[in-house]
Amino acid sequence: MVIELRNVSKTYQMGEVQVRAVVDLSLSIAAGEMTAIMGPSGSGKSTLMNIIGCLDQPSSGQYILDGADVSKLNGNALAEIRNRKLGFVFQSYNLLKRTRAIDNVEVPLVYAGVTARERHHRALAALEAVGLRERAHHRPNELSGGEQQRVAIARALINDPAIILADEPTGNLDSRTGVEIMAIFQALNRERGITVVFVTHAQEIAEYTRRIVRLRDGRLEGIETVAEPRVAESRTAVPTAAPGMAS
């Protein structure tokens, strides 16, 4: 298993009140799997994703990531793991608004100390991987919502992660554009073997995966296997194995 949580709990202290965001949760996700996490507001989805993404640590229990216990690592060690193994995609894209698409994609490589020439080469390859190379020099306000999310996915791909974590990646998009984004995720999962885990409120979006993990009140309510996942089709061909990107 690439992701394994063993009796994980997360409690926050809010003044004099303790909030149990995740309660004694155990979950395994295999390498190359595509999984959706669903649940009502306050069910613990975001907290769980933060733990899986090494953005937060559990109060108790173990988190085994790619065979290593990361539950008690310090901030620097967690940052290194995020940079090497994980890519993140958010509902609001989180792009630098006055910065070109290619420069947005390069950001993780700046922190990794990669040379400008190599950053440029790899960013173009990542944009090509999501079918957006020709928009490399456009700023976010010159791109549609779907194009901005493609830039965000390219940024998530730049370090060739084993896992992509996506928090409501279609939440700000119309239904057709949302399907096109799911087509990219399915292609990356199918053709490059990237493990994809995402949060969604939409049942129809969750059905593009093979497993749906349901949470309620911080607890695992159940896991549903999707016998015949939806197949997302895009109006634009997406060459996910772009030149210059590791496969």
Buried (B, 14 or more C-beta within 10 A) or exposed (E): BBBBBBEBBBBEEEEEEEEBBBBBBEBEBEEBBBBBBBBEEBBBBBBBBBBBBBBBBBBEBBBBBBEEEBBEBEEEEBBEBBBEBBBBBBBEBEBEEEBBBBBBBBBBBEEBEBEEEEBBBBBBBBBBBBBBBEBBEBBBEEBEBBBBBBBBBBBBBBBBBBBBBBBBBBBBBEEEBBBBBBBBBBBBBEBBEBBBBBBBBBEEBBBBBBBBBBBBBBBBEEEBEBEEBBEBEBEEEBBBBBEEBEE
